[in-house]
Amino acid sequence: VVGDDIDWQKEGFVLAKSTCDFKIPILYYDKVFVYTKCSRIGNKSFELSYVIIKEENGNEIPLAEASTVQVCFDYVKKTNITVPEKWKNKIEAFEK
């Protein structure tokens, strides 16, 4: 979503937190789909929310709900950074 104009050797993000609540077991043969959206953009981090579903008889059945928090990071200085404005703009444009 944020594009190829990022120098991933210098800046990017790191996974800070991950949670998943399983509602129904996901079985080996289940054909699953994952809906993903950016649910929050903060000063130095953003959160992604996920719903894992399977289709059964034309219905979507939720199997799990998850979320992750990504912290923007300067890989050279080894410190967190403010979410770049261009990233925010691209994320917000994608979510519309």
N, C-alpha and C positions, 0 to 999 in steps of 0.2 A: 504494500500500500504506500509506503513512504518512498519507494522508488530506488533506482539505481544510482542516484546522484550522491549517495552517502559513501564516504570512505570508511568501510567497515573495519579497516585496520586502525583507525583513529577514534571513531565514535560509533555508538550503537546503543544497545541496552542489554541488561542482564536480567535473568529471571530471579525475582526476589521472593515470590510466594506462589504456591500452587495448591488449590483445593479441588476436591471432586467428591460429590455426593452421588453415590450409586442408588438408583431407585429400584431397578429391576436388573437381574444379572444379564450381562452381555455374553451371549453364547458364541461359540466359534463360528457357526454357520450364519449368524445374523449379518445382514447387510446394513451397516450403520452409516449415518450421515451426521455431520457436525455443523451446527449453526454457530457462527462466531460473530461477535460484535464488540466494538470498543465501548465499554460502559462508563468509563471515567477517564478524563485526562487531568492530571494534577500539574504541579509545578515541575517536579522531577520524575514523575512516574505516570504510568497509565495502566488501566485495568482492562483485560479482555474477559468477556463472559462467553460461555459455551453451553450448548444444549446438544447432547448426543441422543439421536433418535433412530428408530428403525421404522420402516414401513411394513404394515401388516394389514392385508385386506383393504387397502386404500386409505388407511389411517396412519397418522404419525404417532408413535408411542414413545414418550420420553423415557430414556434409559438412565441418563445421568445429567447432572448439571455441574459445571465446573467454572473456576475463575483463576486467572493468573495476574500477578502484578509484575510489570516490567519496569525497571529503573533505568533511566537513561544514563549512559556511562561513557567517560573519556578513557579509552583503553591505554593511551599514552601516559596520562597523569594518574591513572588508577583511582579515579574519583567520580562521584555522581555529578551529573550536569543537569541544567534546566532542559526541559523538553524543547527542542528547537521549534521555533514558530512555524517553519516550513513543514515540519512533521505534523504539528497540530492541524494546519490548514489541509494537508493531504488526507489525514485521518477523518476530519470533519467532512470534507468533500466526499470521501468514499462512503461514509455512513449515511449520507442523505439519500 
